[in-house]
Amino acid sequence: MLSAMKFQVILWGMAQLLKFSAWRHPVFKARLKERNLVAQLKARDEDIGRWYAIRDGKVTSGHGLRADADVTLAFKNAALGADLL
């Protein structure tokens, strides 16, 4: 349970870091404008995940999983995902 919450907080923090980096660094924002995609990170054995959409240099994120994700990074479980991230 604690590892699942830790994993969720890390995924949320990654979204905030991406948004801040795009705001703070114009070169990074320019790189984000080069591609439009939806990526998601999830735990395979649990229904935990977060998606990140990059559209025209703007980063949005949400809790849960999306069926239309272009890229999915799946960890065996939330504990392993939290340890690796």
SULPEBEL-V20937 format. One record per pair of residues at least 6 apart in sequence whose ideal C-beta (glycine too) atoms are under 7 Angstrom apart, sorted by the first residue. I is the first residue (numbers start at 1). J is the second residue. D is the distance in whole Angstrom. If there is no record, write none. Layout:
I&J&D + I&J&D
//
This chain:
3&78&5 + 3&79&4 + 3&82&5 + 4&46&6 + 4&48&6 + 4&78&4 + 6&82&4 + 7&43&6 + 7&48&6 + 7&78&4 + 7&81&5 + 7&82&4 + 8&48&6 + 10&82&6 + 10&85&5 + 11&41&6 + 11&50&4 + 12&50&7 + 15&50&7 + 15&52&6 + 15&61&4 + 18&52&7 + 18&59&5 + 19&59&5 + 21&28&5 + 22&28&6 + 22&29&4 + 22&32&6 + 22&57&7 + 22&59&6 + 29&57&5 + 32&54&5 + 32&57&5 + 32&59&7 + 33&56&6 + 33&57&4 + 35&54&6 + 36&54&6 + 36&55&5 + 36&56&7 + 37&54&6 + 37&70&4 + 37&71&7 + 38&51&6 + 38&53&5 + 38&66&6 + 38&68&6 + 38&69&5 + 38&70&5 + 39&52&5 + 39&69&6 + 39&70&7 + 39&71&4 + 40&49&6 + 40&50&7 + 40&51&4 + 40&65&6 + 40&66&6 + 40&69&4 + 40&72&5 + 41&49&6 + 41&50&6 + 41&73&5 + 42&48&6 + 42&49&3 + 42&65&6 + 42&72&7 + 42&74&5 + 43&49&7 + 43&75&5 + 43&77&5 + 43&78&4 + 43&81&6 + 44&74&5 + 44&75&7 + 44&76&6 + 45&76&7 + 45&77&5 + 46&77&7 + 46&78&5 + 48&78&5 + 49&64&6 + 49&65&5 + 50&61&6 + 50&62&7 + 50&63&6 + 51&61&7 + 51&62&6 + 51&65&7 + 51&66&5 + 51&69&6 + 52&59&6 + 52&61&5 + 53&60&5 + 75&81&3 + 75&84&7
//
